[in-house]
Amino acid sequence: MMDHRRSIPRTDVLLTDPRLAEAGRRLGSERVKGVVVAMQQRAREGAISPEEVLPAALAALPASASGLRRVINATGVLLHTNLGRAPLSAAAREAVDRAAGATDIELDLDTGARGRRGRTALATLATAVPEAEAVHVVNNNAAALALAATTFAAGREIVISRGELIEIGDGFRLPDLLVATGARLREVGTTNRTAVRDYAEAIGPDTGMVLKVHPSNYRIEGFTASVPIAELEALCRRHRVPLVGDAGSGLLRPEPLLPDEPDVATWLRQGADLVTTSGDKLLGGPQSGLIFGRAELVEQLRRHPLARALRVDKLTLAALEATVGGPGTPTLDALHADAAGLRRRAGELAARLRDKAVAAEVVDSAGVVGGGGAPGVRLRGAAVALDERLAGVLRRGEPPVLGRVERGRCLLDLRAVPEADDETLLNAVLAVAHHVPD
């Protein structure tokens, strides 16, 4: 009998197939060749026949040259850190595509001389927050705080309330970041109560700055007290110490649905010298750290040597400018989605699933902001409830669908799912609904 391995098509022959040749131009020839070689090896091992090598290679090709996969966020968490937080608006995605080639990122086209990096993005941010004299952008909010601490308090003290020494995701602790800059922490007050006199007694010749941090991802209730920016402003002004506020959840101005969430404009009006926040949270833009405030202090940050290491690239600046100056964002749409509209959409999806013999029902669901924003706020909405066992199958599907398991059911919360994706979500469920594991 002839060895079946002699029938396995050669690599060079396979790569002449027009479909593989086109994939090579899109994905890279080495990547495509690697897939072909892997399928040939499967044929040698007898897992597939020689005739199946080409179709198997075509099926195994990745959708893009990047390993990141688009997923449908049906968790009910608007800003899911594991899913990349804020999805970019259509305007921001278009801006990123436009900026991907050569741009005038640091060039004045009128004079031919070097220009201010990201000047149009900075101007758009300044227009959005006229309370700020100047704006600077770094790669995330932690970087903004690190730059401020290094500039104003390296070798000196940062006065901060004990109730604001927070830990966020993946074990990241704010005090560790601040100490890593060479600053010393002067903790004041207690976990649940801090008074203005605590700050007054701590500020001295070694004080580099006073830091006010909005806890953002937790709440302390009951016998509590904290000092607002307005009271700290008078104290810091008297001692000529910079007052820096971390309003990290990304609001530039007040949001009626989130009245307890601080915003940049309000804190600046109340007297903060600098306010930092995140670009990829409630603002709805790319990952970035935004710094607003007094011109001379922002200029000190911009001129610090560390600023070079923390700067953002042209794609981030383009997306940020389009987010702030363009139309509404998916994050804003999701936040303001009304419960009645979500229930209508859930009802239509559930009915169409039942028509295909898939058990589905509409249930009330409470979404959350996520990303360390608006702790305790529940966003009333609706979800499609499926068999709990579908959660893992949907997650491994194409496209992956991320729901949440609650009370023995897999819930697909629609708040963070754009209505335009309902048909895609329906098809994703139908593709796996009858493959429920035992």
DOKEDREN-53929 format. One record per residue (C-alpha): residue number from 1; x, y, z. Coordinates in steps of 0.25 Angstrom, whole numbers, plus 5000, padded with zeros to 4 digits. Example, Ala and Ser with C-alpha at 12.3 -4.5 7.8 and 13.67 -1.06 7.14 Angstrom:
<pamars>
+-----+------+------+------+
! seq !   xx !   yy !   zz !
+-----+------+------+------+
!   1 ! 5049 ! 4982 ! 5031 !
!   2 ! 5055 ! 4996 ! 5029 !
+-----+------+------+------+
</pamars>
This chain:
<pamars>
+-----+------+------+------+
! seq !   xx !   yy !   zz !
+-----+------+------+------+
!   1 ! 5000 ! 5000 ! 5000 !
!   2 ! 5005 ! 5014 ! 4997 !
!   3 ! 5008 ! 5023 ! 5008 !
!   4 ! 4997 ! 5033 ! 5009 !
!   5 ! 5008 ! 5044 ! 5013 !
!   6 ! 5013 ! 5044 ! 4999 !
!   7 ! 4999 ! 5050 ! 4994 !
!   8 ! 5000 ! 5062 ! 5004 !
!   9 ! 5001 ! 5074 ! 4994 !
!  10 ! 5015 ! 5081 ! 4995 !
!  11 ! 5015 ! 5095 ! 5002 !
!  12 ! 5019 ! 5103 ! 4989 !
!  13 ! 5008 ! 5097 ! 4982 !
!  14 ! 4998 ! 5100 ! 4993 !
!  15 ! 5003 ! 5114 ! 4994 !
!  16 ! 4999 ! 5117 ! 4979 !
!  17 ! 4984 ! 5115 ! 4982 !
!  18 ! 4978 ! 5129 ! 4980 !
!  19 ! 4971 ! 5129 ! 4993 !
!  20 ! 4984 ! 5126 ! 5001 !
!  21 ! 4992 ! 5136 ! 4993 !
!  22 ! 4981 ! 5147 ! 4996 !
!  23 ! 4982 ! 5143 ! 5011 !
!  24 ! 4997 ! 5145 ! 5010 !
!  25 ! 4996 ! 5159 ! 5005 !
!  26 ! 4986 ! 5162 ! 5017 !
!  27 ! 4992 ! 5154 ! 5028 !
!  28 ! 5007 ! 5152 ! 5024 !
!  29 ! 5013 ! 5141 ! 5016 !
!  30 ! 5020 ! 5135 ! 5028 !
!  31 ! 5007 ! 5134 ! 5036 !
!  32 ! 5000 ! 5127 ! 5025 !
!  33 ! 5011 ! 5118 ! 5022 !
!  34 ! 5011 ! 5114 ! 5037 !
!  35 ! 4996 ! 5110 ! 5036 !
!  36 ! 4999 ! 5102 ! 5024 !
!  37 ! 5010 ! 5094 ! 5030 !
!  38 ! 5002 ! 5091 ! 5042 !
!  39 ! 4991 ! 5085 ! 5034 !
!  40 ! 5001 ! 5077 ! 5026 !
!  41 ! 5006 ! 5072 ! 5039 !
!  42 ! 4992 ! 5068 ! 5043 !
!  43 ! 4991 ! 5060 ! 5030 !
!  44 ! 5004 ! 5053 ! 5033 !
!  45 ! 4998 ! 5049 ! 5047 !
!  46 ! 4986 ! 5044 ! 5040 !
!  47 ! 4977 ! 5054 ! 5047 !
!  48 ! 4972 ! 5059 ! 5033 !
!  49 ! 4973 ! 5053 ! 5019 !
!  50 ! 4983 ! 5059 ! 5009 !
!  51 ! 4970 ! 5065 ! 5001 !
!  52 ! 4966 ! 5073 ! 5014 !
!  53 ! 4979 ! 5080 ! 5016 !
!  54 ! 4975 ! 5092 ! 5007 !
!  55 ! 4961 ! 5094 ! 5013 !
!  56 ! 4966 ! 5092 ! 5027 !
!  57 ! 4977 ! 5103 ! 5025 !
!  58 ! 4967 ! 5112 ! 5019 !
!  59 ! 4958 ! 5110 ! 5031 !
!  60 ! 4969 ! 5112 ! 5041 !
!  61 ! 4974 ! 5125 ! 5036 !
!  62 ! 4971 ! 5136 ! 5046 !
!  63 ! 4962 ! 5147 ! 5042 !
!  64 ! 4972 ! 5158 ! 5044 !
!  65 ! 4987 ! 5160 ! 5046 !
!  66 ! 4984 ! 5164 ! 5061 !
!  67 ! 4981 ! 5154 ! 5071 !
!  68 ! 4970 ! 5163 ! 5078 !
!  69 ! 4956 ! 5158 ! 5075 !
!  70 ! 4944 ! 5167 ! 5074 !
!  71 ! 4934 ! 5162 ! 5085 !
!  72 ! 4919 ! 5166 ! 5088 !
!  73 ! 4918 ! 5172 ! 5102 !
!  74 ! 4905 ! 5167 ! 5108 !
!  75 ! 4910 ! 5167 ! 5122 !
!  76 ! 4902 ! 5179 ! 5126 !
!  77 ! 4916 ! 5186 ! 5130 !
!  78 ! 4917 ! 5199 ! 5121 !
!  79 ! 4932 ! 5200 ! 5124 !
!  80 ! 4937 ! 5186 ! 5125 !
!  81 ! 4952 ! 5187 ! 5128 !
!  82 ! 4955 ! 5173 ! 5122 !
!  83 ! 4948 ! 5177 ! 5109 !
!  84 ! 4956 ! 5189 ! 5107 !
!  85 ! 4946 ! 5199 ! 5114 !
!  86 ! 4940 ! 5210 ! 5105 !
!  87 ! 4937 ! 5205 ! 5091 !
!  88 ! 4941 ! 5216 ! 5081 !
!  89 ! 4931 ! 5224 ! 5074 !
!  90 ! 4930 ! 5224 ! 5059 !
!  91 ! 4936 ! 5237 ! 5058 !
!  92 ! 4948 ! 5233 ! 5067 !
!  93 ! 4950 ! 5220 ! 5058 !
!  94 ! 4950 ! 5228 ! 5046 !
!  95 ! 4960 ! 5238 ! 5052 !
!  96 ! 4969 ! 5227 ! 5056 !
!  97 ! 4969 ! 5221 ! 5041 !
!  98 ! 4972 ! 5235 ! 5036 !
!  99 ! 4984 ! 5237 ! 5046 !
! 100 ! 4990 ! 5223 ! 5043 !
! 101 ! 4998 ! 5229 ! 5032 !
! 102 ! 5008 ! 5241 ! 5031 !
! 103 ! 5001 ! 5253 ! 5039 !
! 104 ! 5005 ! 5267 ! 5043 !
! 105 ! 5005 ! 5262 ! 5058 !
! 106 ! 5017 ! 5271 ! 5061 !
! 107 ! 5018 ! 5280 ! 5048 !
! 108 ! 5013 ! 5294 ! 5045 !
! 109 ! 5009 ! 5292 ! 5030 !
! 110 ! 5008 ! 5307 ! 5028 !
! 111 ! 5022 ! 5310 ! 5033 !
! 112 ! 5029 ! 5297 ! 5031 !
! 113 ! 5034 ! 5298 ! 5045 !
! 114 ! 5032 ! 5288 ! 5057 !
! 115 ! 5018 ! 5290 ! 5063 !
! 116 ! 5012 ! 5287 ! 5077 !
! 117 ! 5010 ! 5272 ! 5078 !
! 118 ! 4995 ! 5269 ! 5077 !
! 119 ! 4991 ! 5284 ! 5077 !
! 120 ! 4977 ! 5281 ! 5071 !
! 121 ! 4974 ! 5271 ! 5081 !
! 122 ! 4978 ! 5280 ! 5092 !
! 123 ! 4970 ! 5291 ! 5087 !
! 124 ! 4958 ! 5282 ! 5086 !
! 125 ! 4960 ! 5278 ! 5101 !
! 126 ! 4962 ! 5293 ! 5105 !
! 127 ! 4949 ! 5297 ! 5098 !
! 128 ! 4941 ! 5285 ! 5105 !
! 129 ! 4947 ! 5290 ! 5119 !
! 130 ! 4948 ! 5305 ! 5118 !
! 131 ! 4950 ! 5305 ! 5133 !
! 132 ! 4964 ! 5300 ! 5130 !
! 133 ! 4976 ! 5309 ! 5126 !
! 134 ! 4983 ! 5298 ! 5120 !
! 135 ! 4983 ! 5283 ! 5117 !
! 136 ! 4993 ! 5272 ! 5116 !
! 137 ! 4991 ! 5257 ! 5111 !
! 138 ! 4998 ! 5245 ! 5116 !
! 139 ! 4996 ! 5230 ! 5114 !
! 140 ! 4986 ! 5227 ! 5126 !
! 141 ! 4981 ! 5234 ! 5139 !
! 142 ! 4991 ! 5226 ! 5147 !
! 143 ! 5002 ! 5233 ! 5138 !
! 144 ! 4996 ! 5247 ! 5141 !
! 145 ! 4997 ! 5245 ! 5156 !
! 146 ! 5011 ! 5239 ! 5155 !
! 147 ! 5015 ! 5251 ! 5147 !
! 148 ! 5009 ! 5261 ! 5156 !
! 149 ! 5015 ! 5254 ! 5168 !
! 150 ! 5029 ! 5254 ! 5162 !
! 151 ! 5028 ! 5268 ! 5158 !
! 152 ! 5023 ! 5274 ! 5171 !
! 153 ! 5026 ! 5264 ! 5182 !
! 154 ! 5038 ! 5256 ! 5179 !
! 155 ! 5046 ! 5256 ! 5192 !
! 156 ! 5035 ! 5263 ! 5198 !
! 157 ! 5021 ! 5260 ! 5204 !
! 158 ! 5008 ! 5257 ! 5198 !
! 159 ! 4996 ! 5260 ! 5208 !
! 160 ! 4985 ! 5251 ! 5206 !
! 161 ! 4973 ! 5245 ! 5214 !
! 162 ! 4974 ! 5231 ! 5218 !
! 163 ! 4960 ! 5228 ! 5213 !
! 164 ! 4966 ! 5232 ! 5199 !
! 165 ! 4977 ! 5222 ! 5198 !
! 166 ! 4970 ! 5213 ! 5189 !
! 167 ! 4973 ! 5200 ! 5182 !
! 168 ! 4967 ! 5197 ! 5168 !
! 169 ! 4968 ! 5185 ! 5159 !
! 170 ! 4978 ! 5175 ! 5158 !
! 171 ! 4984 ! 5179 ! 5171 !
! 172 ! 4988 ! 5193 ! 5167 !
! 173 ! 4990 ! 5202 ! 5179 !
! 174 ! 4990 ! 5217 ! 5178 !
! 175 ! 5000 ! 5218 ! 5190 !
! 176 ! 5010 ! 5209 ! 5184 !
! 177 ! 5010 ! 5218 ! 5171 !
! 178 ! 5012 ! 5231 ! 5179 !
! 179 ! 5023 ! 5225 ! 5187 !
! 180 ! 5030 ! 5220 ! 5175 !
! 181 ! 5031 ! 5234 ! 5170 !
! 182 ! 5040 ! 5237 ! 5182 !
! 183 ! 5029 ! 5245 ! 5189 !
! 184 ! 5026 ! 5242 ! 5204 !
! 185 ! 5011 ! 5240 ! 5208 !
! 186 ! 5006 ! 5249 ! 5219 !
! 187 ! 4993 ! 5241 ! 5223 !
! 188 ! 4982 ! 5249 ! 5230 !
! 189 ! 4969 ! 5246 ! 5236 !
! 190 ! 4963 ! 5232 ! 5238 !
! 191 ! 4957 ! 5222 ! 5228 !
! 192 ! 4943 ! 5228 ! 5229 !
! 193 ! 4945 ! 5242 ! 5234 !
! 194 ! 4955 ! 5253 ! 5230 !
! 195 ! 4953 ! 5268 ! 5234 !
! 196 ! 4960 ! 5280 ! 5229 !
! 197 ! 4968 ! 5282 ! 5242 !
! 198 ! 4974 ! 5269 ! 5239 !
! 199 ! 4980 ! 5275 ! 5226 !
! 200 ! 4983 ! 5288 ! 5233 !
! 201 ! 4992 ! 5281 ! 5243 !
! 202 ! 4999 ! 5273 ! 5233 !
! 203 ! 5003 ! 5283 ! 5223 !
! 204 ! 5017 ! 5289 ! 5225 !
! 205 ! 5030 ! 5292 ! 5219 !
! 206 ! 5032 ! 5278 ! 5213 !
! 207 ! 5018 ! 5278 ! 5206 !
! 208 ! 5019 ! 5276 ! 5191 !
! 209 ! 5004 ! 5276 ! 5188 !
! 210 ! 4991 ! 5272 ! 5194 !
! 211 ! 4984 ! 5261 ! 5187 !
! 212 ! 4969 ! 5259 ! 5187 !
! 213 ! 4964 ! 5245 ! 5181 !
! 214 ! 4950 ! 5241 ! 5178 !
! 215 ! 4949 ! 5227 ! 5183 !
! 216 ! 4941 ! 5223 ! 5170 !
! 217 ! 4940 ! 5208 ! 5171 !
! 218 ! 4935 ! 5207 ! 5185 !
! 219 ! 4926 ! 5215 ! 5195 !
! 220 ! 4928 ! 5217 ! 5210 !
! 221 ! 4914 ! 5219 ! 5217 !
! 222 ! 4909 ! 5223 ! 5231 !
! 223 ! 4918 ! 5231 ! 5240 !
! 224 ! 4926 ! 5238 ! 5230 !
! 225 ! 4932 ! 5251 ! 5226 !
! 226 ! 4942 ! 5257 ! 5216 !
! 227 ! 4947 ! 5270 ! 5212 !
! 228 ! 4942 ! 5276 ! 5198 !
! 229 ! 4951 ! 5283 ! 5188 !
! 230 ! 4945 ! 5297 ! 5192 !
! 231 ! 4950 ! 5296 ! 5206 !
! 232 ! 4964 ! 5290 ! 5202 !
! 233 ! 4966 ! 5301 ! 5192 !
! 234 ! 4966 ! 5312 ! 5203 !
! 235 ! 4975 ! 5304 ! 5211 !
! 236 ! 4985 ! 5301 ! 5200 !
! 237 ! 4984 ! 5315 ! 5195 !
! 238 ! 4988 ! 5320 ! 5208 !
! 239 ! 5000 ! 5311 ! 5209 !
! 240 ! 5004 ! 5312 ! 5194 !
! 241 ! 5003 ! 5297 ! 5192 !
! 242 ! 4997 ! 5291 ! 5179 !
! 243 ! 4984 ! 5284 ! 5180 !
! 244 ! 4982 ! 5273 ! 5171 !
! 245 ! 4969 ! 5265 ! 5169 !
! 246 ! 4968 ! 5251 ! 5163 !
! 247 ! 4954 ! 5251 ! 5157 !
! 248 ! 4958 ! 5238 ! 5150 !
! 249 ! 4944 ! 5233 ! 5144 !
! 250 ! 4945 ! 5242 ! 5132 !
! 251 ! 4934 ! 5252 ! 5133 !
! 252 ! 4938 ! 5266 ! 5128 !
! 253 ! 4925 ! 5272 ! 5132 !
! 254 ! 4913 ! 5268 ! 5142 !
! 255 ! 4905 ! 5256 ! 5138 !
! 256 ! 4890 ! 5257 ! 5143 !
! 257 ! 4889 ! 5242 ! 5143 !
! 258 ! 4902 ! 5241 ! 5152 !
! 259 ! 4900 ! 5253 ! 5162 !
! 260 ! 4911 ! 5247 ! 5172 !
! 261 ! 4921 ! 5245 ! 5161 !
! 262 ! 4932 ! 5257 ! 5161 !
! 263 ! 4935 ! 5264 ! 5148 !
! 264 ! 4947 ! 5272 ! 5144 !
! 265 ! 4940 ! 5286 ! 5141 !
! 266 ! 4933 ! 5286 ! 5155 !
! 267 ! 4946 ! 5283 ! 5163 !
! 268 ! 4953 ! 5293 ! 5155 !
! 269 ! 4942 ! 5304 ! 5158 !
! 270 ! 4943 ! 5300 ! 5173 !
! 271 ! 4958 ! 5303 ! 5173 !
! 272 ! 4966 ! 5291 ! 5169 !
! 273 ! 4979 ! 5295 ! 5163 !
! 274 ! 4980 ! 5282 ! 5154 !
! 275 ! 4970 ! 5271 ! 5152 !
! 276 ! 4973 ! 5258 ! 5145 !
! 277 ! 4964 ! 5248 ! 5139 !
! 278 ! 4963 ! 5236 ! 5129 !
! 279 ! 4960 ! 5237 ! 5115 !
! 280 ! 4955 ! 5222 ! 5113 !
! 281 ! 4944 ! 5223 ! 5124 !
! 282 ! 4931 ! 5231 ! 5124 !
! 283 ! 4938 ! 5241 ! 5114 !
! 284 ! 4936 ! 5229 ! 5104 !
! 285 ! 4950 ! 5231 ! 5097 !
! 286 ! 4963 ! 5224 ! 5096 !
! 287 ! 4972 ! 5220 ! 5108 !
! 288 ! 4979 ! 5233 ! 5112 !
! 289 ! 4981 ! 5242 ! 5125 !
! 290 ! 4976 ! 5256 ! 5124 !
! 291 ! 4981 ! 5267 ! 5132 !
! 292 ! 4974 ! 5281 ! 5133 !
! 293 ! 4977 ! 5293 ! 5141 !
! 294 ! 4986 ! 5305 ! 5144 !
! 295 ! 4995 ! 5308 ! 5132 !
! 296 ! 5008 ! 5309 ! 5139 !
! 297 ! 5006 ! 5296 ! 5146 !
! 298 ! 5002 ! 5289 ! 5134 !
! 299 ! 5015 ! 5295 ! 5127 !
! 300 ! 5023 ! 5289 ! 5138 !
! 301 ! 5018 ! 5275 ! 5136 !
! 302 ! 5019 ! 5276 ! 5121 !
! 303 ! 5034 ! 5281 ! 5122 !
! 304 ! 5038 ! 5270 ! 5132 !
! 305 ! 5047 ! 5259 ! 5126 !
! 306 ! 5037 ! 5248 ! 5130 !
! 307 ! 5026 ! 5254 ! 5122 !
! 308 ! 5034 ! 5249 ! 5109 !
! 309 ! 5032 ! 5235 ! 5114 !
! 310 ! 5018 ! 5236 ! 5117 !
! 311 ! 5013 ! 5243 ! 5104 !
! 312 ! 5002 ! 5237 ! 5095 !
! 313 ! 5003 ! 5234 ! 5081 !
! 314 ! 4997 ! 5240 ! 5069 !
! 315 ! 4985 ! 5230 ! 5068 !
! 316 ! 4981 ! 5233 ! 5083 !
! 317 ! 4982 ! 5248 ! 5080 !
! 318 ! 4973 ! 5246 ! 5068 !
! 319 ! 4963 ! 5237 ! 5075 !
! 320 ! 4962 ! 5247 ! 5087 !
! 321 ! 4960 ! 5259 ! 5078 !
! 322 ! 4949 ! 5252 ! 5071 !
! 323 ! 4943 ! 5247 ! 5083 !
! 324 ! 4942 ! 5260 ! 5090 !
! 325 ! 4939 ! 5269 ! 5078 !
! 326 ! 4930 ! 5259 ! 5070 !
! 327 ! 4916 ! 5253 ! 5072 !
! 328 ! 4912 ! 5245 ! 5084 !
! 329 ! 4919 ! 5232 ! 5088 !
! 330 ! 4915 ! 5218 ! 5090 !
! 331 ! 4917 ! 5220 ! 5105 !
! 332 ! 4908 ! 5232 ! 5106 !
! 333 ! 4897 ! 5224 ! 5098 !
! 334 ! 4898 ! 5212 ! 5107 !
! 335 ! 4897 ! 5221 ! 5119 !
! 336 ! 4885 ! 5228 ! 5114 !
! 337 ! 4878 ! 5216 ! 5108 !
! 338 ! 4864 ! 5215 ! 5114 !
! 339 ! 4858 ! 5203 ! 5121 !
! 340 ! 4846 ! 5202 ! 5112 !
! 341 ! 4855 ! 5202 ! 5099 !
! 342 ! 4864 ! 5191 ! 5105 !
! 343 ! 4852 ! 5183 ! 5109 !
! 344 ! 4846 ! 5184 ! 5095 !
! 345 ! 4859 ! 5179 ! 5088 !
! 346 ! 4860 ! 5168 ! 5098 !
! 347 ! 4846 ! 5164 ! 5095 !
! 348 ! 4848 ! 5163 ! 5080 !
! 349 ! 4861 ! 5155 ! 5082 !
! 350 ! 4855 ! 5145 ! 5091 !
! 351 ! 4843 ! 5143 ! 5082 !
! 352 ! 4851 ! 5141 ! 5070 !
! 353 ! 4860 ! 5131 ! 5078 !
! 354 ! 4847 ! 5123 ! 5083 !
! 355 ! 4843 ! 5123 ! 5068 !
! 356 ! 4856 ! 5115 ! 5066 !
! 357 ! 4853 ! 5105 ! 5078 !
! 358 ! 4863 ! 5112 ! 5087 !
! 359 ! 4858 ! 5115 ! 5101 !
! 360 ! 4858 ! 5129 ! 5104 !
! 361 ! 4851 ! 5139 ! 5113 !
! 362 ! 4852 ! 5154 ! 5116 !
! 363 ! 4856 ! 5158 ! 5130 !
! 364 ! 4859 ! 5171 ! 5138 !
! 365 ! 4874 ! 5174 ! 5139 !
! 366 ! 4882 ! 5184 ! 5146 !
! 367 ! 4894 ! 5189 ! 5138 !
! 368 ! 4906 ! 5197 ! 5144 !
! 369 ! 4916 ! 5207 ! 5139 !
! 370 ! 4928 ! 5199 ! 5143 !
! 371 ! 4943 ! 5203 ! 5141 !
! 372 ! 4943 ! 5209 ! 5155 !
! 373 ! 4932 ! 5218 ! 5152 !
! 374 ! 4919 ! 5221 ! 5160 !
! 375 ! 4919 ! 5210 ! 5170 !
! 376 ! 4906 ! 5206 ! 5175 !
! 377 ! 4898 ! 5212 ! 5163 !
! 378 ! 4889 ! 5202 ! 5157 !
! 379 ! 4884 ! 5205 ! 5142 !
! 380 ! 4870 ! 5198 ! 5141 !
! 381 ! 4869 ! 5190 ! 5128 !
! 382 ! 4866 ! 5177 ! 5122 !
! 383 ! 4873 ! 5164 ! 5118 !
! 384 ! 4870 ! 5151 ! 5110 !
! 385 ! 4871 ! 5139 ! 5119 !
! 386 ! 4877 ! 5126 ! 5113 !
! 387 ! 4881 ! 5113 ! 5119 !
! 388 ! 4893 ! 5115 ! 5128 !
! 389 ! 4901 ! 5105 ! 5120 !
! 390 ! 4901 ! 5114 ! 5108 !
! 391 ! 4910 ! 5124 ! 5115 !
! 392 ! 4923 ! 5117 ! 5112 !
! 393 ! 4919 ! 5113 ! 5098 !
! 394 ! 4915 ! 5127 ! 5094 !
! 395 ! 4928 ! 5132 ! 5100 !
! 396 ! 4936 ! 5123 ! 5090 !
! 397 ! 4927 ! 5125 ! 5078 !
! 398 ! 4929 ! 5135 ! 5067 !
! 399 ! 4928 ! 5146 ! 5070 !
! 400 ! 4930 ! 5143 ! 5085 !
! 401 ! 4918 ! 5147 ! 5093 !
! 402 ! 4920 ! 5151 ! 5108 !
! 403 ! 4908 ! 5150 ! 5117 !
! 404 ! 4907 ! 5148 ! 5132 !
! 405 ! 4903 ! 5136 ! 5140 !
! 406 ! 4893 ! 5140 ! 5150 !
! 407 ! 4883 ! 5131 ! 5158 !
! 408 ! 4885 ! 5119 ! 5149 !
! 409 ! 4883 ! 5126 ! 5136 !
! 410 ! 4892 ! 5132 ! 5125 !
! 411 ! 4887 ! 5147 ! 5124 !
! 412 ! 4890 ! 5155 ! 5111 !
! 413 ! 4888 ! 5169 ! 5116 !
! 414 ! 4886 ! 5179 ! 5105 !
! 415 ! 4890 ! 5192 ! 5111 !
! 416 ! 4904 ! 5192 ! 5105 !
! 417 ! 4900 ! 5185 ! 5092 !
! 418 ! 4897 ! 5195 ! 5081 !
! 419 ! 4884 ! 5192 ! 5075 !
! 420 ! 4891 ! 5191 ! 5061 !
! 421 ! 4897 ! 5178 ! 5067 !
! 422 ! 4884 ! 5171 ! 5071 !
! 423 ! 4884 ! 5163 ! 5058 !
! 424 ! 4899 ! 5159 ! 5060 !
! 425 ! 4895 ! 5155 ! 5075 !
! 426 ! 4883 ! 5147 ! 5070 !
! 427 ! 4892 ! 5139 ! 5060 !
! 428 ! 4903 ! 5137 ! 5070 !
! 429 ! 4893 ! 5130 ! 5079 !
! 430 ! 4886 ! 5122 ! 5068 !
! 431 ! 4900 ! 5117 ! 5064 !
! 432 ! 4902 ! 5110 ! 5077 !
! 433 ! 4889 ! 5109 ! 5084 !
! 434 ! 4887 ! 5094 ! 5080 !
! 435 ! 4901 ! 5090 ! 5085 !
! 436 ! 4898 ! 5092 ! 5100 !
! 437 ! 4909 ! 5083 ! 5108 !
! 438 ! 4903 ! 5072 ! 5117 !
+-----+------+------+------+
</pamars>
